[in-house]
Amino acid sequence: MPKKQPASQEPASAADIERAIQALNKMAERLWGDDREAEAKALLDALDALNRALDRIRIGESRRVVTLH
């Protein structure tokens, strides 16, 4: 069963997400080195999707900042 996060926790920043992506990327490299290519590829595919989503978030944030000025 998934753990519930406290309601008072602040949303993750882009930097927090980047650090998590980098850590998972290192995990994928270790999986690849352990001849677990299928798992590594699945993880890398998921990380690619996360990176694209993070880029869209950043673009949206930068547009919001421009329109607020």
Secondary structure, 3 states (H helix, E strand, C coil): CCCCCCCCCCCCCHHHHHHHHHHHHHHHHHHHHCCCHHHHHHHHHHHHHHHHHHHHHHHHHHHHHHHHC
